[in-house]
Amino acid sequence: MANQSGIRLITRGDDMGAFQAGNQAIISAYEYGILRNASIMMPAPHIQQAIALAKQVPDLCLGLHITLTSEWNSPRWGPIAAPEQVTSLLDQEGFFFRSSDDLFKNGVILDELLLEARAQLALARAWNLNIRYMDEHMGIGWLFSDSEDRRFSHALQLLAHQEGLIWHQDLALQPLYCNTAGDLQSLLQNISAGDYVLITHPAYDNEEMQQVTGGNSPDAGQMAQERDNDRQMLCDPGVLQIIQDRAIILRRYDEC
């Protein structure tokens, strides 16, 4: 069917590697839903499971989710680089700080941020992951924003290009914001021709996820429900039907 609507949609699932329930949901959303891209976190605790699952679905477009913060109360994670080389990124327990604000307040060093970003990419390649694009976890790109030529997002973009990768902000994409399958159905019914991106964090609502607190989810179970909503949204039959009816093209980053 021709793309009569002129709508092209990049669908992305973030935080692959952080939770087993997230890893499994991402694969399910690719196999049975509309997900076409997954951003993987190399320092995260369930990275080995994520790698094994990703290699079973080679057509899922993998991106490197540059991870320099650790927001949850549990699990927490730290650097791929030697800790003594990136001390400005670490709290007193040896983990990444919980937010980019904490990094800023504690005097993070740009060269150490880049050293860790390079270490994460090198590890992904050492494990033979076919990384095609790069993005950032928890909006860290604003750091050093008082200087245009030193802005961290600019430094990451240069790194991506040097390494032959797409930087996620290279593409002129309109973001879709929605929390439920119903929200997404409404958006897809009403958007006009153009290039869009839907960023999600799918996971199953199970015992593992029910225990996760911290960040923007202080209450037990809150994050589990939010991420399960994303999973359901990506696999919703109504969403799939609208995409078929409107001939919306689902895109990988490396197809743009």
Backbone bond lengths (Angstrom), bond angles and torsions (degrees), N, CA, C in turn:
res aa  C-N    CA-C-N  psi(-1)  N-CA   C-N-CA  omega(-1)  CA-C   N-CA-C  phi
1 M - - - 1.460 - - 1.526 109.25 -
2 A 1.311 117.30 136.10 1.459 121.31 178.76 1.527 109.79 -67.40
3 N 1.330 115.00 154.36 1.464 119.78 178.76 1.524 108.58 -79.62
4 Q 1.335 116.82 72.58 1.453 122.10 -174.52 1.517 112.18 -63.40
5 S 1.327 116.95 -30.90 1.458 120.04 -177.56 1.518 112.24 -78.52
6 G 1.325 117.83 -23.15 1.462 120.73 -175.13 1.514 112.79 69.33
7 I 1.323 117.37 19.75 1.467 121.96 -178.75 1.522 109.34 -100.31
8 R 1.327 115.26 127.01 1.464 121.97 176.54 1.527 107.63 -122.60
9 L 1.318 115.69 129.52 1.462 120.76 -171.72 1.525 111.11 -128.42
10 I 1.333 115.48 119.68 1.465 121.74 169.86 1.525 107.89 -87.85
11 T 1.313 116.25 124.58 1.468 121.65 178.02 1.525 108.44 -112.05
12 R 1.332 116.25 127.17 1.466 120.91 -172.59 1.520 110.81 -130.25
13 G 1.324 115.89 136.61 1.458 122.12 173.53 1.516 109.74 -112.89
14 D 1.313 117.05 120.58 1.464 122.30 -176.33 1.532 111.90 -94.77
15 D 1.331 114.08 166.47 1.473 124.58 171.76 1.523 113.73 70.42
16 M 1.323 118.09 28.75 1.458 119.64 175.00 1.529 108.41 -65.66
17 G 1.304 116.37 128.90 1.459 121.95 -175.98 1.513 113.58 109.17
18 A 1.334 117.19 -21.51 1.463 119.62 -176.17 1.522 112.59 -74.41
19 F 1.340 116.56 -39.77 1.463 121.45 -175.02 1.527 109.48 -138.56
20 Q 1.325 116.39 143.82 1.461 119.21 175.20 1.526 110.71 -61.11
21 A 1.327 116.42 -40.83 1.463 120.46 179.80 1.521 111.50 -64.79
22 G 1.319 116.90 -29.77 1.454 120.89 176.40 1.517 111.93 -74.38
23 N 1.320 116.36 -43.26 1.467 120.01 177.52 1.524 110.85 -56.82
24 Q 1.322 115.66 -47.88 1.461 120.51 -177.44 1.523 111.60 -66.33
25 A 1.332 116.58 -38.17 1.463 120.26 -179.95 1.523 111.40 -67.71
26 I 1.318 117.41 -37.58 1.460 120.43 178.46 1.522 110.42 -62.49
27 I 1.313 117.21 -45.60 1.463 119.69 179.45 1.527 110.63 -64.14
28 S 1.317 117.31 -42.18 1.461 121.11 178.55 1.526 111.23 -62.50
29 A 1.335 116.82 -41.54 1.463 120.56 -179.59 1.524 111.72 -68.43
30 Y 1.319 116.92 -26.44 1.465 120.23 173.86 1.527 110.59 -75.97
31 E 1.314 116.71 -46.03 1.467 120.39 -174.46 1.527 112.83 -73.19
32 Y 1.328 116.79 -34.30 1.467 120.10 -173.22 1.526 113.47 -119.68
33 G 1.320 116.94 -1.73 1.453 119.97 -176.23 1.515 112.94 -131.55
34 I 1.315 115.57 -146.40 1.466 120.99 -171.36 1.525 113.26 -107.18
35 L 1.329 118.63 3.28 1.464 120.91 -176.83 1.527 110.74 -71.06
36 R 1.335 116.50 133.82 1.461 120.72 -179.64 1.528 113.30 -126.79
37 N 1.348 117.87 -10.84 1.465 122.10 -177.48 1.528 109.24 -137.96
38 A 1.331 116.17 144.03 1.464 120.54 177.98 1.519 109.34 -137.25
39 S 1.331 115.86 133.14 1.463 122.25 -178.68 1.524 109.26 -103.51
40 I 1.330 115.30 122.35 1.465 121.44 -168.10 1.529 111.01 -106.31
41 M 1.337 116.16 141.11 1.465 123.75 -175.79 1.524 108.84 -107.21
42 M 1.305 116.75 106.89 1.459 119.80 -174.96 1.533 113.94 -67.27
43 P 1.345 121.65 -33.05 1.472 119.25 -179.68 1.526 114.10 -80.40
44 A 1.323 118.08 -4.23 1.460 121.31 -170.46 1.534 111.92 -74.34
45 P 1.333 117.90 158.06 1.469 120.94 -169.78 1.523 115.53 -71.99
46 H 1.328 117.67 -23.54 1.468 119.61 -176.94 1.526 111.07 -111.16
47 I 1.322 114.85 35.91 1.458 120.52 -177.78 1.529 111.59 -68.07
48 Q 1.313 118.55 -35.43 1.466 119.32 -178.48 1.527 111.23 -64.92
49 Q 1.315 117.01 -41.21 1.464 119.60 175.24 1.523 110.22 -63.12
50 A 1.332 116.50 -41.77 1.463 120.64 179.83 1.525 111.03 -60.46
51 I 1.319 116.69 -42.94 1.467 120.97 179.61 1.524 110.51 -62.47
52 A 1.320 116.55 -46.43 1.470 120.32 -179.08 1.520 111.12 -61.56
53 L 1.318 117.16 -42.71 1.461 120.43 179.86 1.522 111.45 -68.42
54 A 1.328 116.57 -42.06 1.468 120.01 -178.71 1.519 111.38 -61.38
55 K 1.319 116.73 -36.72 1.464 119.76 -178.51 1.530 112.22 -70.53
56 Q 1.324 117.25 -15.38 1.463 120.75 176.47 1.530 112.10 -81.47
57 V 1.336 116.80 -14.89 1.471 121.01 -178.16 1.533 108.56 -129.90
58 P 1.319 118.39 72.21 1.466 121.50 -173.44 1.521 114.61 -62.28
59 D 1.327 118.45 -17.92 1.461 120.02 178.79 1.526 113.02 -84.17
60 L 1.322 117.28 -5.41 1.460 120.37 171.58 1.523 107.69 -75.32
61 C 1.320 117.24 122.79 1.470 121.62 -176.61 1.531 109.21 -77.61
62 L 1.331 115.95 119.60 1.462 121.35 -176.95 1.522 111.58 -96.98
63 G 1.320 114.88 135.72 1.449 121.07 173.28 1.515 110.48 -120.97
64 L 1.322 116.33 155.60 1.464 121.30 176.16 1.523 108.37 -90.93
65 H 1.320 116.16 116.83 1.462 123.31 -179.87 1.528 106.64 -90.74
66 I 1.328 116.88 90.17 1.465 120.66 -176.03 1.529 109.11 -56.21
67 T 1.324 115.80 117.74 1.464 122.21 -169.82 1.518 109.49 -117.82
68 L 1.341 115.50 112.74 1.456 120.95 -176.81 1.525 111.78 -130.96
69 T 1.334 115.81 9.93 1.459 122.12 174.04 1.522 108.69 -133.63
70 S 1.329 115.63 160.87 1.468 122.10 -179.43 1.524 107.33 -139.42
71 E 1.332 116.58 93.48 1.459 121.43 -165.40 1.523 115.77 -87.28
72 W 1.337 118.12 -23.21 1.462 119.67 -173.13 1.532 111.46 -82.74
73 N 1.331 115.52 155.85 1.467 119.23 173.84 1.526 110.55 -68.04
74 S 1.322 116.14 -35.08 1.463 123.20 173.44 1.519 107.24 -161.64
75 P 1.324 117.47 131.75 1.465 128.25 1.79 1.523 111.88 -78.91
76 R 1.340 114.43 163.14 1.457 121.49 172.01 1.523 107.90 -125.35
77 W 1.332 115.48 161.83 1.462 119.51 -177.51 1.518 110.39 -149.11
78 G 1.316 113.83 165.12 1.454 121.09 -178.46 1.513 110.89 -133.66
79 P 1.315 117.35 -159.37 1.462 120.69 -167.32 1.520 114.20 -80.52
80 I 1.324 113.85 158.29 1.465 122.03 167.40 1.523 109.38 -83.35
81 A 1.328 116.81 -39.93 1.465 121.17 175.83 1.529 109.80 -65.01
82 A 1.317 116.07 161.63 1.465 120.30 176.48 1.529 109.28 -59.17
83 P 1.332 118.58 129.23 1.463 120.62 -176.05 1.526 113.83 -53.12
84 E 1.320 117.07 -36.57 1.466 119.04 -178.43 1.524 112.75 -68.00
85 Q 1.332 117.41 -13.29 1.463 121.04 178.26 1.523 112.81 -91.78
86 V 1.338 116.89 -11.96 1.471 120.09 -175.58 1.528 110.19 -135.23
87 T 1.314 116.38 44.37 1.465 120.32 -173.84 1.524 112.66 -62.99
88 S 1.324 118.82 -28.36 1.465 120.28 -177.97 1.523 112.50 -73.12
89 L 1.338 117.45 -8.78 1.465 121.73 178.92 1.523 112.12 -93.03
90 L 1.340 117.54 -7.83 1.461 120.30 -166.11 1.520 112.74 -114.43
91 D 1.347 114.92 143.61 1.459 120.01 175.35 1.530 110.00 -84.60
92 Q 1.323 116.76 -173.87 1.464 120.66 -175.03 1.527 112.71 -67.38
93 E 1.332 116.95 -18.63 1.465 120.59 178.77 1.525 112.52 -91.37
94 G 1.331 116.84 -2.54 1.452 120.26 179.70 1.512 114.62 87.90
95 F 1.347 117.02 6.82 1.456 121.24 175.47 1.524 109.48 -95.75
96 F 1.340 116.03 165.53 1.453 119.35 169.21 1.531 109.12 -60.21
97 F 1.346 115.57 149.67 1.456 119.25 171.54 1.529 109.66 -60.10
98 R 1.321 115.79 161.00 1.464 120.27 -173.55 1.527 113.54 -78.69
99 S 1.310 118.55 -19.75 1.463 120.15 -176.59 1.521 110.19 -150.97
100 S 1.323 115.04 164.12 1.462 119.47 175.74 1.521 110.71 -67.06
101 D 1.335 117.73 -30.95 1.465 120.44 174.71 1.526 110.68 -60.13
102 D 1.329 116.49 -42.27 1.468 119.89 178.42 1.527 111.11 -64.24
103 L 1.321 116.49 -39.94 1.466 119.70 176.03 1.520 110.57 -58.33
104 F 1.325 115.50 -46.84 1.464 121.05 -178.41 1.526 110.99 -61.95
105 K 1.328 115.87 -48.23 1.463 120.46 -176.37 1.526 112.00 -64.70
106 N 1.326 116.98 -26.86 1.465 120.49 -177.78 1.525 112.98 -97.71
107 G 1.344 116.46 12.48 1.459 120.28 171.01 1.510 115.10 73.87
108 V 1.330 116.33 44.70 1.458 119.89 179.90 1.528 110.96 -58.21
109 I 1.310 116.12 145.90 1.468 123.11 -177.68 1.522 108.99 -103.48
110 L 1.330 116.37 126.81 1.465 121.21 -175.43 1.521 111.94 -57.45
111 D 1.313 117.86 -43.96 1.466 120.14 -178.29 1.531 111.54 -61.39
112 E 1.329 117.01 -31.50 1.462 119.67 178.14 1.529 111.20 -74.18
113 L 1.324 117.04 -35.87 1.464 120.01 173.84 1.525 110.39 -58.88
114 L 1.313 115.90 -45.99 1.466 120.17 -178.48 1.525 111.68 -69.17
115 L 1.315 116.88 -36.34 1.465 120.01 177.01 1.527 110.42 -59.69
116 E 1.321 116.27 -44.28 1.464 119.83 179.65 1.530 111.25 -68.61
117 A 1.324 117.27 -39.22 1.466 119.82 177.47 1.526 110.59 -60.13
118 R 1.317 116.42 -43.36 1.473 120.15 178.32 1.534 111.22 -64.72
119 A 1.320 116.58 -38.03 1.465 119.95 179.49 1.525 110.82 -64.59
120 Q 1.325 116.70 -38.21 1.464 119.78 178.48 1.522 111.41 -66.31
121 L 1.318 117.31 -41.50 1.463 120.10 177.71 1.528 110.78 -65.82
122 A 1.317 116.71 -42.42 1.468 120.04 179.97 1.524 111.03 -61.39
123 L 1.325 116.97 -39.56 1.461 119.74 179.60 1.525 111.04 -67.62
124 A 1.322 116.65 -41.53 1.471 119.74 177.86 1.521 110.68 -58.46
125 R 1.301 116.40 -42.21 1.464 119.95 -179.83 1.526 111.16 -72.57
126 A 1.309 117.20 -33.93 1.468 119.61 177.48 1.522 111.23 -62.80
127 W 1.322 116.50 -29.50 1.465 121.33 177.28 1.526 111.73 -92.72
128 N 1.328 115.59 14.28 1.468 122.29 173.28 1.525 113.51 61.43
129 L 1.318 116.11 35.01 1.455 119.91 172.32 1.523 109.39 -83.31
130 N 1.310 116.36 135.58 1.461 121.82 -178.98 1.532 109.07 -87.35
131 I 1.318 115.81 78.19 1.461 121.66 -178.12 1.527 109.03 -75.64
132 R 1.348 116.65 126.74 1.460 121.20 -176.73 1.521 113.21 -112.85
133 Y 1.318 117.16 -21.97 1.469 119.74 -178.94 1.526 108.75 -146.72
134 M 1.321 115.60 171.59 1.458 121.20 -178.47 1.520 108.68 -138.15
135 D 1.332 116.01 139.59 1.456 121.17 174.31 1.526 108.69 -142.93
136 E 1.313 117.75 -169.06 1.463 121.11 -171.47 1.523 111.08 -129.02
137 H 1.303 116.09 141.45 1.460 123.17 176.59 1.520 109.97 -87.67
138 M 1.320 116.75 131.85 1.467 123.30 172.57 1.529 113.52 62.68
139 G 1.322 117.48 30.18 1.455 121.10 170.62 1.512 115.83 59.22
140 I 1.327 117.07 42.50 1.467 120.62 -176.08 1.522 113.43 -76.20
141 G 1.323 117.93 -8.75 1.460 120.53 -172.97 1.511 115.52 -65.49
142 W 1.344 117.51 -16.52 1.461 119.32 -178.44 1.525 112.55 -73.11
143 L 1.319 118.27 -16.15 1.464 120.25 -178.07 1.522 110.86 -56.74
144 F 1.322 115.69 140.98 1.469 124.05 -177.65 1.527 111.35 65.57
145 S 1.329 116.90 29.19 1.463 120.68 -176.40 1.521 113.16 -74.15
146 D 1.342 117.96 -5.44 1.460 119.77 176.19 1.522 111.77 -75.35
147 S 1.315 117.12 -8.22 1.466 121.05 -179.11 1.521 108.83 -134.65
148 E 1.333 117.09 112.81 1.463 121.22 -173.28 1.520 112.15 -58.18
149 D 1.332 117.35 -42.14 1.457 118.85 -175.62 1.529 112.39 -79.78
150 R 1.336 116.37 -6.28 1.462 119.38 179.55 1.530 112.11 -115.56
151 R 1.322 117.01 0.20 1.462 120.07 -179.41 1.526 109.73 -54.64
152 F 1.336 116.35 136.54 1.458 119.14 -174.74 1.523 111.79 -64.18
153 S 1.323 117.38 -37.61 1.467 118.82 178.27 1.520 110.86 -61.50
154 H 1.334 116.89 -35.74 1.467 120.10 177.43 1.529 110.07 -67.50
155 A 1.322 116.58 -41.08 1.467 120.09 178.56 1.528 111.05 -64.07
156 L 1.330 117.06 -38.78 1.463 120.24 177.60 1.525 111.43 -67.84
157 Q 1.320 116.24 -37.56 1.465 119.52 177.12 1.525 110.66 -62.27
158 L 1.326 116.76 -43.96 1.463 120.27 177.62 1.526 110.74 -62.04
159 L 1.324 116.64 -42.13 1.462 120.47 178.07 1.522 110.57 -60.62
160 A 1.314 116.92 -46.16 1.465 120.44 179.64 1.521 110.69 -58.03
161 H 1.321 116.88 -46.99 1.465 120.28 -178.21 1.527 111.19 -65.46
162 Q 1.324 116.68 -40.25 1.469 119.83 177.65 1.526 111.44 -60.51
163 E 1.320 115.94 -30.93 1.466 121.07 -176.72 1.523 112.56 -96.19
164 G 1.332 116.74 8.70 1.460 120.51 177.45 1.513 114.25 74.11
165 L 1.330 117.15 26.97 1.459 122.18 -178.09 1.522 111.17 -111.79
166 I 1.317 114.94 156.50 1.457 121.43 172.24 1.528 107.95 -81.65
167 W 1.321 117.07 130.86 1.457 120.94 169.92 1.522 106.92 -88.43
168 H 1.318 117.68 133.20 1.467 120.68 -168.83 1.522 113.04 -59.01
169 Q 1.316 117.65 -25.78 1.460 120.04 179.93 1.525 112.91 -89.35
170 D 1.338 117.23 2.87 1.465 119.63 174.14 1.520 110.99 -65.10
171 L 1.314 116.48 -29.86 1.456 122.12 -172.04 1.526 110.24 -93.68
172 A 1.318 115.74 136.21 1.466 121.28 178.80 1.524 108.62 -83.47
173 L 1.321 115.77 87.61 1.461 121.73 -174.91 1.525 110.22 -116.37
174 Q 1.313 115.74 139.28 1.456 121.08 175.17 1.535 108.53 -90.65
175 P 1.332 117.67 123.66 1.469 119.01 -178.15 1.521 111.93 -75.91
176 L 1.326 115.45 142.69 1.458 122.17 171.62 1.523 108.06 -103.65
177 Y 1.322 116.53 127.24 1.459 121.17 -179.65 1.525 109.14 -112.06
178 C 1.319 116.35 119.07 1.462 120.11 178.65 1.521 109.36 -158.11
179 N 1.332 115.11 155.50 1.459 120.87 -176.13 1.520 113.91 -116.62
180 T 1.324 117.10 -15.77 1.457 120.49 -177.04 1.520 109.90 -137.31
181 A 1.320 115.44 165.98 1.460 120.46 176.61 1.520 110.77 -60.74
182 G 1.322 116.95 -38.09 1.462 119.92 178.17 1.517 112.06 -62.12
183 D 1.338 115.95 -41.64 1.466 119.97 176.98 1.524 110.54 -59.56
184 L 1.326 116.17 -45.70 1.461 119.73 -177.52 1.522 110.97 -67.24
185 Q 1.311 117.43 -39.51 1.460 119.78 176.64 1.522 110.79 -57.01
186 S 1.321 116.50 -46.01 1.464 120.96 -179.48 1.526 111.50 -62.14
187 L 1.321 116.51 -44.27 1.462 119.93 178.93 1.522 111.25 -61.78
188 L 1.318 116.98 -47.04 1.463 120.55 -176.57 1.521 111.95 -66.76
189 Q 1.310 116.77 -28.17 1.463 120.09 177.52 1.516 111.74 -71.79
190 N 1.330 116.75 -25.23 1.463 119.79 -168.25 1.520 115.47 -115.12
191 I 1.333 119.11 -13.48 1.460 118.64 -179.36 1.526 110.40 -71.32
192 S 1.322 114.27 152.31 1.461 120.49 179.01 1.523 109.87 -98.82
193 A 1.320 116.23 -179.96 1.462 121.13 -178.08 1.527 110.77 -55.62
194 G 1.326 116.02 141.76 1.455 120.80 178.89 1.512 111.11 156.34
195 D 1.333 114.67 -176.15 1.462 122.32 -178.69 1.524 109.01 -110.84
196 Y 1.311 116.39 126.29 1.457 122.41 -172.42 1.527 110.49 -128.42
197 V 1.347 114.60 160.62 1.464 120.24 173.85 1.523 108.83 -134.55
198 L 1.323 115.75 136.29 1.460 123.16 175.20 1.525 107.39 -118.31
199 I 1.335 116.30 113.09 1.462 121.88 -178.76 1.526 108.81 -102.83
200 T 1.317 116.00 125.08 1.461 121.73 -175.54 1.524 110.84 -130.65
201 H 1.328 114.89 170.44 1.470 122.29 176.64 1.532 107.99 -135.87
202 P 1.319 118.19 69.52 1.465 119.73 -173.38 1.528 113.17 -71.25
203 A 1.315 114.93 143.60 1.469 122.13 173.04 1.522 107.80 -162.01
204 Y 1.316 115.56 158.57 1.460 120.74 173.07 1.523 109.56 -82.26
205 D 1.314 116.10 142.76 1.464 121.40 175.02 1.526 107.53 -83.12
206 N 1.329 115.99 96.37 1.460 120.45 -178.86 1.528 109.80 -137.37
207 E 1.310 116.98 -172.29 1.462 120.89 -175.55 1.525 111.62 -60.35
208 E 1.317 117.38 -40.46 1.465 120.48 178.37 1.519 110.88 -56.68
209 M 1.323 116.45 -49.70 1.459 120.57 -174.73 1.525 111.92 -74.17
210 Q 1.328 117.19 -28.56 1.463 120.48 179.83 1.524 111.93 -63.52
211 Q 1.322 116.99 -22.80 1.468 120.91 -177.48 1.525 113.13 -86.83
212 V 1.321 117.49 -8.85 1.463 120.84 -172.65 1.524 110.19 -84.01
213 T 1.325 115.74 123.36 1.460 121.93 175.22 1.522 108.95 -134.98
214 G 1.334 114.25 168.12 1.454 119.82 179.98 1.509 110.60 113.23
215 G 1.324 116.12 179.21 1.450 119.89 -178.93 1.514 110.80 60.42
216 N 1.340 116.14 -130.57 1.459 121.10 178.60 1.524 112.48 -90.62
217 S 1.323 117.58 10.11 1.466 122.13 -177.76 1.530 109.69 -127.71
218 P 1.337 117.70 77.95 1.469 119.71 -175.15 1.521 114.00 -71.30
219 D 1.332 117.79 -21.67 1.459 120.70 -174.77 1.523 111.25 -98.81
220 A 1.334 116.29 137.50 1.463 121.04 177.26 1.524 109.78 -58.83
221 G 1.311 116.32 132.51 1.452 121.48 179.38 1.509 114.93 93.43
222 Q 1.327 117.72 -20.09 1.465 120.07 -177.10 1.522 111.50 -64.47
223 M 1.310 116.27 -50.70 1.458 119.89 -178.62 1.522 111.13 -66.56
224 A 1.332 116.72 -36.32 1.465 120.49 178.77 1.519 110.86 -58.93
225 Q 1.322 116.74 -44.49 1.462 120.38 -179.81 1.522 111.22 -67.14
226 E 1.335 116.57 -42.60 1.460 120.24 -179.22 1.526 111.16 -61.10
227 R 1.312 116.03 -42.59 1.464 118.95 -176.91 1.532 111.68 -76.98
228 D 1.308 116.87 -29.60 1.458 118.77 174.06 1.525 110.16 -68.98
229 N 1.328 117.51 -33.54 1.466 120.28 173.65 1.528 110.53 -59.13
230 D 1.318 116.43 -41.88 1.466 120.03 177.63 1.528 110.82 -62.31
231 R 1.324 116.30 -43.51 1.468 119.71 179.16 1.525 110.85 -59.72
232 Q 1.323 115.65 -47.95 1.458 119.65 -179.36 1.524 111.42 -63.25
233 M 1.318 116.35 -38.41 1.459 121.20 179.45 1.526 111.17 -61.07
234 L 1.317 116.84 -42.34 1.463 120.97 -177.70 1.525 112.58 -69.43
235 C 1.307 117.13 -23.87 1.471 121.65 -176.91 1.528 112.62 -110.27
236 D 1.304 117.68 8.61 1.459 121.57 -173.66 1.531 111.91 -67.19
237 P 1.339 118.48 128.30 1.469 120.42 179.90 1.521 113.30 -58.99
238 G 1.339 116.77 -35.73 1.457 119.42 178.21 1.516 112.48 -65.13
239 V 1.323 116.30 -39.74 1.466 120.71 176.31 1.525 110.23 -63.53
240 L 1.322 116.21 -46.16 1.468 120.37 179.42 1.527 111.17 -59.98
241 Q 1.324 117.04 -38.19 1.462 120.36 -179.18 1.521 111.46 -67.93
242 I 1.326 116.95 -41.84 1.467 120.22 178.89 1.523 110.49 -63.69
243 I 1.321 117.06 -41.65 1.464 120.52 178.67 1.524 110.30 -61.12
244 Q 1.316 116.48 -40.23 1.466 119.58 177.02 1.526 111.34 -68.53
245 D 1.321 117.20 -45.85 1.463 121.03 -176.23 1.523 112.17 -64.84
246 R 1.326 116.92 -38.08 1.465 120.79 -178.24 1.529 111.90 -92.45
247 A 1.316 116.78 1.49 1.467 122.02 -179.93 1.527 111.17 53.95
248 I 1.328 115.77 43.99 1.462 121.56 176.82 1.524 108.58 -74.95
249 I 1.314 116.50 133.13 1.463 121.32 -179.55 1.527 109.48 -92.64
250 L 1.321 116.49 123.35 1.464 122.29 174.55 1.521 108.60 -87.21
251 R 1.334 116.28 128.75 1.461 120.11 -171.48 1.520 112.05 -119.67
252 R 1.324 114.15 148.35 1.457 123.37 164.78 1.532 107.80 -87.67
253 Y 1.326 116.20 157.04 1.465 118.56 175.71 1.520 111.24 -59.28
254 D 1.322 117.38 -37.03 1.460 119.41 -176.26 1.526 112.97 -82.55
255 E 1.313 117.38 8.58 1.459 121.63 173.21 1.519 111.97 -103.97
256 C 1.326 116.77 0.42 1.470 120.45 -174.85 1.529 111.50 -98.51
